[in-house]
Amino acid sequence: MADRALHLLAYDVAHPKRLRRALHAARRHATGGQKSAHECWLSGAERAGLLGTLRGLLHPRQDRLLAARLDPRLPPRCLGTARAPEPPGFRIIG
């Protein structure tokens, strides 16, 4: 398995059709998240592929995208009943 790092992917999309497509692209890599914010364990190649896909889907002036690699040295901070993210043990592709 390639080395993966935890990333935060968040977007604000103006058009419902683009929003749905962005959601499906993000969920292919997400291990958790809510609505338009997702936690993704990504290798460098996976990150580049996902960002390339999202750049092709999103409108540069109407939509916003944030993709941030989270610092692995910092402990996770959870509020409420949230659970700390864990790297996936396996990945189903199909």
For each residue, the residues with C-beta under 8 A, 3 or more apart:
1: 4
2: 43 45 46
3: 43
4: 1 41 42 43 46 87
5: 41 42 43 69 70 72
6: 39 40 41 69 70 72 85 87
7: 39 40 41 42 47 67 68 69 70
8: 37 38 39 40 66 67 68 70
9: 26 29 30 33 37 38 39 40 50 65 66 67
10: 36 37 38 65 66
11: 22 26 36 54 58 63 64 65 66
12: 36 63 64
13: 18 19 22 36 58 62 63 64
14: 18 19 59 62 63
15: 18 19 59 62 63
16: 19 20
17: 20 21
18: 13 14 15 21 22 57 58 59 63
19: 13 14 15 16 22 23 36
20: 16 17 23 24
21: 17 18 24 25 57
22: 11 13 18 19 25 26 54 57 58 63
23: 19 20 26 27 36
24: 20 21 27 28
25: 21 22 28 50 53 54 57
26: 9 11 22 23 29 30 33 38 40 50 54
27: 23 24 30 38
28: 24 25 50
29: 9 26 38 40 41 42 46 50
30: 9 26 27 33 38 39 40
31: 39 40 41 85 86 87 88
32: 38 39 83 85
33: 9 26 30 37 38 39
34: 37
35:
36: 10 11 12 13 19 23
37: 8 9 10 33 34
38: 8 9 10 26 27 29 30 32 33
39: 6 7 8 9 30 31 32 33 85
40: 6 7 8 9 26 29 30 31 50
41: 4 5 6 7 29 31 85 87 88
42: 4 5 7 29 46 47 50
43: 2 3 4 5 46 47
44: 47 48
45: 2 48 49
46: 2 4 29 42 43 49 50
47: 7 42 43 44 50 51 67 69
48: 44 45 51 52
49: 45 46 52 53
50: 9 25 26 28 29 40 42 46 47 53 54 67
51: 47 48 54 55 65 67
52: 48 49 55 56
53: 25 49 50 56 57
54: 11 22 25 26 50 51 57 58 65
55: 51 52 58 65
56: 52 53
57: 18 21 22 25 53 54
58: 11 13 18 22 54 55 63 65
59: 14 15 18 62 63
60: 63
61:
62: 13 14 15 59
63: 11 12 13 14 15 18 22 58 59 60
64: 11 12 13
65: 9 10 11 51 54 55 58
66: 8 9 10 11
67: 7 8 9 47 50 51
68: 7 8
69: 5 6 7 47
70: 5 6 7 8 74
71: 74
72: 5 6
73:
74: 70 71
75:
76: 84 85
77:
78: 82 83 84
79: 82
80:
81:
82: 78 79
83: 32 78 86
84: 76 78
85: 6 31 32 39 41 76
86: 31 83
87: 4 6 31 41
88: 31 41 91
89:
90:
91: 88
92:
93:
94:
